[in-house]
Amino acid sequence: MMDALAPYCMTNDNTILLLLIFNLVGISYVLLMNGANILERTKCIFYYENKSTPYNDRTHITKICNLLMDFQTIFYATVIITGIVDERCFNIIKENSIPVLGTLAAIIAAFLLIKRGLHSIVNNILFSKSIDEEWNGFYFFATKLWGFTLTPAALAILFMPAIPLKYVEFYSILTLAAYLFTIIRGAYKIIFAKKCIYVDIFLYLCALEFLPMAMVWKTIQQLSDFVTIKI
C-alpha cells in the first residue's frame, strides 16, 4: 500500500537514467572530438568581433556533435519542466510518466525546429546572406551552450530531490536570463551593428524569441491542466 501511495521520482525511472547515461556519454564524445573548438566559440561569444570568415566556419563542429548538444538541451529542459510539473501534481507524472516526458520533449524539440525555420525565413528577408550566416551560427551555438548551463538544475532534480524546487527554478531563470542577454548582445553586435535602434532589437526578439517562449510555456500549462482534468 505504501508503494502505491509513494510519489513518482525520476531518479527511479529507468528510461530517464538511460537517457542521462546516453547524454553523458554523448557529451563526453563531443568534448573529446570538438572540445577545443567549443571553447574557442564560447570565447567568441563573449569577445565577439565581426570577421570576414563566417562564425560557423571559424571553429568547425561536426554534425553529430551538434545533434548531441541539441539533444542535451532538449533532455535537460524536459527534466527540469517535468520536475516542476511533478512537484505541483505528482500523480499526473506517476500514472503517465513516459507519455508526459515524451510530449514535453516533443514540444521543446518542435519549438527549436520552428525557431530555426522562422529565423531562416525572417533573416533571409531582412538581412544579407553574410549577416544571416553569421547570426545563425552565433544564435544556435548560444542555444546549445544553454544546455550546458542547465546541467546543475537537471542533476539536482534527478539526484537531490531534497533541494527545494524554488532554488532550482531560480537557477533555471538565471540561466534563461543569461541566455537572453547573450542573444540580445549578439543581435546588437551582428544584426544592428551599423545602425543600432533598440526598438528594432526589441521587436525582433519579441517576434522570434519572447513570443515563442511564452507560447510554449502556455502550451505546457494547458497540457498540465488537461491531464489534471482527465485524471
Secondary structure, 3 states (H helix, E strand, C coil): CHHHHCCCCHHHCHHHHHHHHHHHHHHHHHHHHHHHHHHHHHHHHHCCCCCCCCHHHHCCCCHHHHHHHHHHHHHHHHHHHHHHHHHHCHHHHHHCHHHHHHHHHHHHHHHHHHHHHHHHHHHHHHCCHHHHHHHHHHHHHHHHHHHHHCHHHHHHHHHCCCCCHHHHHHHHHHHHHHHHHHHHHHHHHHCCCCCCCHHHHHHHHHHHHHHHHHHHHHHHHHHHHHHHHHC
